[in-house]
Amino acid sequence: MIKREMLPTLLQASREYPVVTVTGPRQSGKTTLCRLAFPDKPYINLEAPDKRRFAQEDPRGFLAAIPDGAILDEIQRAPELPSYLQELVDENPAPGRFILTGSQQFELMDRVSQSLAGRTALLRLLPLTIREIEDAGQPLNLFAQIHTGFYPRLLQHRLDPSQALSEYFSTYVERDLRQLSAIHDLQKFERFVRLCAGRTGQLLNLNNLGSDAGISHSTARQWLDLLQASYIVFLLPPWFTNTRKRLVKSPKLYFYDVGLAAWLLGIHTPEQVQRDPLYGALFENMIIMERLKRRLNQRRSANFYFYRDNVGNEVDLIEPEGASVHALEIKAGATITSDYFKGLNHFKKSFPDQWLDGTVIYAGNESQQRTDWQILAWNQMNG
């Protein structure tokens, strides 16, 4: 079993709140983590039809059967339950009574936030980090890691990535999205998702995306919202400040798991990763998700951004720290060159009041500390 970095965070949250809610993609390890953290709690999977019907048709009776609390898995399958949980934890606000998990981001969070405001800690568990894989004794290879992705089950059982990710997409993504919204043309939807993968690391242009997929702008927006809600795609917003500079206003598109993006692009071997025209974008995707996972695992703010002005000056990742920012450039090359620092130099000169430090994360294997910059190897990030 792979030890998860979020475990201490989850245990601490359970000592502070009567309810802890853990969301994240399907198969990111939520259930395994919660059952490991709370082995004495009853476990109820609301995907099971009989449990779900009980919770939906008689929520008070359902909760009366677990007065000391439980792990309630896939809570979005009984969407009214948080309202009844509110009554229960108000009567007895003992910390750590109920642990909820869910794999739908927006609707679930809205319901939980409304019903359990101030009563629940909200955690997001994404797939494995590089450090978790390394600590588990799994071999690390850059191209193989992009090809395989970071879902725990796939790595633990050494499954064939192409087959496992194909089943993941058809079994979980399409099923979850059908629960959220009626998608009548699955062929067009799959084409849409593959086109999204082809735009990994690019500015989002919904008009072009919809046109290429043969759907309207409104349908493209709806489908993209569904992909965000089910933790498939992630939109990185642009960074703004009070300035006269003309800055890009569109978000950039990434996938929560780089392996799924690679599979959608038709990549079936690590060797194909290295040769693929989108290798640089996939590497950038992996690093941005790695930074996001680390922050989320520590229950820290993860309001990340990128910077780009209208003449092409760019920094791949902006990580706020109070009123200041850390600036990070992500480079898929394995040899450090002066060009790696061009965007950081521009940003530092343009925004000296916001500047904290600059880091280059690259595909090499040796980290360095230079006078002006920190250089981190892809597999040696400690942020």
Secondary structure as the mmCIF struct_conf table of DSSP 4:
data_model
#
loop_
_struct_conf.conf_type_id
_struct_conf.id
_struct_conf.beg_label_comp_id
_struct_conf.beg_label_asym_id
_struct_conf.beg_label_seq_id
_struct_conf.end_label_comp_id
_struct_conf.end_label_asym_id
_struct_conf.end_label_seq_id
HELX_LH_PP_P HELX_LH_PP_P1 ILE A 2 ARG A 4
TURN_TY1_P TURN_TY1_P1 GLU A 5 MET A 6
HELX_RH_AL_P HELX_RH_AL_P1 LEU A 7 SER A 14
TURN_TY1_P TURN_TY1_P2 ARG A 15 GLU A 16
BEND BEND1 PRO A 18 PRO A 18
STRN STRN1 VAL A 19 THR A 23
BEND BEND2 PRO A 25 PRO A 25
TURN_TY1_P TURN_TY1_P3 ARG A 26 GLN A 27
BEND BEND3 SER A 28 GLY A 29
HELX_RH_AL_P HELX_RH_AL_P2 LYS A 30 ALA A 37
TURN_TY1_P TURN_TY1_P4 PRO A 39 ASP A 40
BEND BEND4 LYS A 41 LYS A 41
STRN STRN2 TYR A 43 ASN A 45
TURN_TY1_P TURN_TY1_P5 LEU A 46 GLU A 47
BEND BEND5 ALA A 48 ALA A 48
HELX_RH_AL_P HELX_RH_AL_P3 PRO A 49 GLU A 57
HELX_RH_AL_P HELX_RH_AL_P4 PRO A 59 ALA A 64
TURN_TY1_P TURN_TY1_P6 ALA A 65 ALA A 65
TURN_TY1_P TURN_TY1_P7 PRO A 67 ASP A 68
STRN STRN3 ALA A 70 ASP A 73
BEND BEND6 GLU A 74 GLU A 74
HELX_RH_3T_P HELX_RH_3T_P1 ILE A 75 ARG A 77
BEND BEND7 ALA A 78 ALA A 78
TURN_TY1_P TURN_TY1_P8 PRO A 79 GLU A 80
HELX_RH_AL_P HELX_RH_AL_P5 LEU A 81 GLU A 91
TURN_TY1_P TURN_TY1_P9 PRO A 95 GLY A 96
STRN STRN4 PHE A 98 GLY A 102
BEND BEND8 SER A 103 SER A 103
BEND BEND9 GLN A 105 GLN A 105
HELX_RH_AL_P HELX_RH_AL_P6 PHE A 106 SER A 115
BEND BEND10 LEU A 116 LEU A 116
TURN_TY1_P TURN_TY1_P10 ALA A 117 ARG A 119
STRN STRN5 THR A 120 ARG A 124
BEND BEND11 PRO A 127 PRO A 127
HELX_RH_AL_P HELX_RH_AL_P7 ILE A 130 ASP A 135
TURN_TY1_P TURN_TY1_P11 ALA A 136 GLY A 137
HELX_RH_AL_P HELX_RH_AL_P8 LEU A 142 THR A 148
BEND BEND12 PHE A 150 PHE A 150
HELX_RH_AL_P HELX_RH_AL_P9 PRO A 152 GLN A 156
TURN_TY1_P TURN_TY1_P12 HIS A 157 ARG A 158
HELX_RH_AL_P HELX_RH_AL_P10 PRO A 161 TYR A 168
HELX_RH_PI_P HELX_RH_PI_P1 PHE A 169 VAL A 173
HELX_RH_AL_P HELX_RH_AL_P11 GLU A 174 LEU A 180
BEND BEND13 SER A 181 SER A 181
HELX_RH_AL_P HELX_RH_AL_P12 LEU A 186 GLY A 198
TURN_TY1_P TURN_TY1_P13 ARG A 199 GLY A 201
BEND BEND14 GLN A 202 GLN A 202
STRN STRN6 LEU A 203 LEU A 203
HELX_LH_PP_P HELX_LH_PP_P2 LEU A 204 LEU A 204
HELX_RH_AL_P HELX_RH_AL_P13 LEU A 206 ALA A 213
TURN_TY1_P TURN_TY1_P14 GLY A 214 GLY A 214
HELX_RH_AL_P HELX_RH_AL_P14 HIS A 217 ALA A 229
TURN_TY1_P TURN_TY1_P15 SER A 230 TYR A 231
BEND BEND15 ILE A 232 ILE A 232
STRN STRN7 VAL A 233 LEU A 236
HELX_LH_PP_P HELX_LH_PP_P3 PRO A 237 PRO A 237
STRN STRN8 PRO A 238 PRO A 238
HELX_LH_PP_P HELX_LH_PP_P4 TRP A 239 TRP A 239
BEND BEND16 ASN A 242 ASN A 242
BEND BEND17 ARG A 244 LYS A 245
STRN STRN9 LEU A 247 LEU A 247
BEND BEND18 SER A 250 SER A 250
STRN STRN10 LYS A 252 PHE A 255
BEND BEND19 TYR A 256 TYR A 256
HELX_RH_AL_P HELX_RH_AL_P15 VAL A 258 LEU A 264
TURN_TY1_P TURN_TY1_P16 LEU A 265 GLY A 266
BEND BEND20 THR A 269 THR A 269
HELX_RH_AL_P HELX_RH_AL_P16 PRO A 270 ARG A 275
TURN_TY1_P TURN_TY1_P17 PRO A 277 LEU A 278
HELX_RH_AL_P HELX_RH_AL_P17 TYR A 279 ASN A 297
TURN_TY1_P TURN_TY1_P18 GLN A 298 ARG A 299
STRN STRN11 TYR A 305 ARG A 308
STRN STRN12 ASP A 309 ASP A 309
TURN_TY1_P TURN_TY1_P19 ASN A 310 VAL A 311
BEND BEND21 GLY A 312 GLY A 312
STRN STRN13 GLU A 314 GLU A 321
TURN_TY1_P TURN_TY1_P20 GLY A 322 ALA A 323
STRN STRN14 SER A 324 LYS A 331
BEND BEND22 ALA A 334 THR A 335
HELX_RH_3T_P HELX_RH_3T_P2 SER A 338 PHE A 341
HELX_RH_AL_P HELX_RH_AL_P18 LYS A 342 SER A 350
TURN_TY1_P TURN_TY1_P21 PRO A 352 GLN A 354
STRN STRN15 TRP A 355 TYR A 362
BEND BEND23 ALA A 363 ASN A 365
STRN STRN16 GLN A 368 GLN A 369
BEND BEND24 THR A 371 ASP A 372
STRN STRN17 GLN A 374 ALA A 377
TURN_TY1_P TURN_TY1_P22 TRP A 378 ASN A 379
#
